[in-house]
Amino acid sequence: MLIGLFGGAWLHRGELEIKFPRSVLVDDTVRCRAVLRAIERQGSCDEYRLDVWCENQAGDKVIIGTAACALDLSPGR
């Protein structure tokens, strides 16, 4: 999901911090979610901060955390 949102920048400048409040069972269907919380300008980059989580088919959060990624806004990037 995060590579889909940020492309290759996620691989070089992405940060992820997560916790596992529930177990995921073999037959569970898991869906990834994210909510944008902030965008901060840092020089020639914008840093995006998100709340992220995964939930099972019952809507129970099985992974919770935060993610951040800086996107370079320089011309030609």
C-alpha positions, 0 to 999 in steps of 0.5 A: 500500500505504501509503495502504491502511495509513495512509489520508489521514494518509500523504499529510500525515505519511508519510515514505518512503526507498527504494533500487533494488537491482535493475531491474524489467523490463517483464513483471515482476510486483511485490508490495509488502511491509512489516513493522512495526518500531516504534511510538513515542508522540510527544505525541498521535500514534503514529509507526509505523516499517516496513521496506518492499520490493517484490519481483518474481515470483522473490522478488528485492527490487527496491526496499528501504527504510523508511517512517514515518507519525504517526497523530493519536490526539486525540479527534475525529480 
